Amino acid sequence: MITFALIPHWTEFMVALVVGLLLFGGKLPEIAKDLGRSFFKLKRTMNDIRKETGLEDTIRDLKKDVEENNPVNQFEREVRQKSSEAVDADFEPSSSDEDSNKG
């Protein structure tokens, strides 16, 4: 027995389209248009609410704090700092290097 979980995505779309045509007939494009409008109205309303409540600013500040306090980012900054210090430091050859140069 084949389950719907095993059907590829394009066939699921086709089945839904056929069922939609059978149920709604010629009104399907009109219903799809109304659903699209409702979706974009909802999205616009959610964005307005985020702006009015200051939630957007809070989210931006939280993302900034997370990036600054992320241990990986801190480790990366330390590695960059240490590597630049190593490059800037004067190279002093070890005693074994001096011995090999004499020989």
Order of alpha helices (4+ residues) and beta strands (2+ residues): alpha-alpha-alpha-alpha-alpha
